[in-house]
Amino acid sequence: MKVLVTGSAGFTARYLIEKLQSHEIFEIFMTDIADRPGTGYCRADITKYDVIRNVIDEIRPDQVYHL
């Protein structure tokens, strides 16, 4: 199951991502406005419709956690 977490650099997101990673069924993708290295991460300003639309179209997540 593909999961997209927006605001992945935030306080709450780190706990959610840790919990999701403990289950092997999730393929986790993360976005944030800051540039952060890592697998499954992409820099995206969610206030820009075209940017986030492209991210969603590319990933095609089953779930989105907007943090």
Secondary structure, DSSP 8 states (H G I E B T S, - for coil): -EEEEESTTSHHHHHHHHHHHTSTT-EEEEEESS---STTEEE--TTSHHHHHHHHHHH--SEEEE-
